[in-house]
Amino acid sequence: MKALLPRHGRLLGLDLGTKTIGLALSDALLMVATPLITIRRTKFTQDVDELAAVVKKHEVAGLVLGLPREMDGTEGKRCQSTRQFALNLRTKQTPVAALPVAFWDERLSTVAVQRMMIEEMDLSRKRRAETVDQSAAAYILQGFLDAMG
């Protein structure tokens, strides 16, 4: 992925859920992931339009999608859905269609983030619900950035 990015291209991490899409953004040096926003899913075209606006605003050069593998490492229906989402992005005439896409194993990312929010940050249930998806996206993206070195 690093070879496909412009010199200072940012990455956008996505935690795809059935009701929401959590987004996180890397810095231009590809070292740190920061939670950004959570998109409430509606129709695919509207979801892509919202993603395209974020991509344009933040000069995103690539996407990292969390791949929800089963605990034994196999790919189930949720992985198929994520891969299909990535394929469907290519069909839309938006800035998102041309971006390189990478997948990152997201097993237990939401669980890890929720545990941190409870134990270390002492966030209320309401505040956790508002930020867990974008925080999970940051967790996914940070894992990818760390592995990319």
Buried (B, 14 or more C-beta within 10 A) or exposed (E): BEEEBEEEBBBBBBBBBEEBBBBBBBEBEBEEBBBBBBBEBEEEEEBBBBBBBBBEEBEBBBBBBBBBBEEEEEBEEBBEEBBEBBEBBEEBEBBBEEBBBBBBBBBEBBEBBBEBBEEEEEBEEEEBEEBBBBBBBBBBBBBBBEEBE
